[in-house]
Amino acid sequence: MVDTVDTDLFLGLDLGKEFHHAHGLTGQGKTVHDRRLPNTEPQLRELFEKLAAKFGTVLVVVHQVANIGALPIAAALASGCRIAYLPGLSMRRAADLYPGEARTDARDAFVIADTARTVPHTLRAIDRDDEALAELTMLTGYDNDLAGEINRTTNRPRGLLSQIHPSLERVLRPRPAYPYIQVLLQRHGSPARLKKLGRARCEALLRAHGSRKAAHHLTAEIFDALAEQTLVVPGTEASALIVPGLAAQLAAAHTQRHQAEQEIAALLEALPLFHLLTSLPGLGVRTTAAVIVAIGDGTTFPTAGHLASYAGLAPATKSSGTSTRGEHAPHRGNRLLKRALFQAAFAAIGRKSDPSSRTYYDRQRARGKTHTQAILRLARQRVNVIHAMIRTGALYEPRTPNDIGLAA
């Protein structure tokens, strides 16, 4: 939520790589600026300072907070302007309320400015002058990219091995993230090369790269699988060239992600909210980083309901006459925040679970909810706890479900 009561000018920016379009509206809706704006620091600061000197309090509203939005945000803050973020989905829905179907930079900039002026509750506050938070945002995005790359790179050798030797793929399928499997496939990434390696040397290689307890058992599984198939499927020779390269890419991506996690953890140590959030079971380094990137210090959400709505965890009510009644999952909200809260709730009911979370989850399952529905409901209830922790500054203390508000 952003307070716009004392705002003298609403400046909507439709962002672009080389040029933005800026549209300025007074509180009464009068257009006082409508021009293309080069994406350079001198031009940005000149406009912001000029408008601030002429009108007073200027609220610069953007629809992206990273990438092409980083420089305009930094320039606006340096020029003494206030900053707000209008989520893209809110912008598109607002645009449908205005006449005309054209999608131009000028029209989008006007929609952004007028939505900020007339529907301020759609805005989100931004505080990007904090260097640690800006770096955390970039590193978290990089970590998400690496996670996607690991997924894709893991599936490609699986697909190749399934094609040429299904039995071998079934043995290796659960272990692609293990360093000893990655080394094995880099050096001997085909059935023929594994057979040539032999049991003794295969077991020695696995032991040397971390599989000390399971080396003998895993080696036996590999060579039993190799013995099951005597036919050489077409494409096997080509896969022998591809699989080692993919295994090397996978190992590099895992190494990069581990380094990124260490950098993220170091940055989080400087943020007071990190120690607060990680006291809640289920919130680790990556999920906490995602939450902080999404909500900042969390003080812009007046109630837990506002935070839940922003995360897309507040159920939307449907009611139409007597035929349609009930609630359904919302389609809006910050997807990265929702995913982080879902993952944290899932982790909280695991082996080393939070008793309160597990009790709430079991109660929902007993009422006929599916696993996913029960996790989503748990994530929503944990939002109440997170909001209370942020409001009071108190660390989480395990209590009974009724004490902490996780009861149905």
Helices and strands as residue ranges (DSSP letters): E 9-14, E 19-26, E 31-38, H 41-55, E 58-62, G 67-69, H 70-78, E 82-85, H 88-95, H 105-118, G 120-122, E 124-125, H 131-164, H 166-172, H 179-187, H 191-197, H 199-208, H 215-228, H 236-268, H 272-277, H 285-295, H 304-310, E 316-320, E 324-328, H 335-348, H 355-366, H 371-392, H 401-404
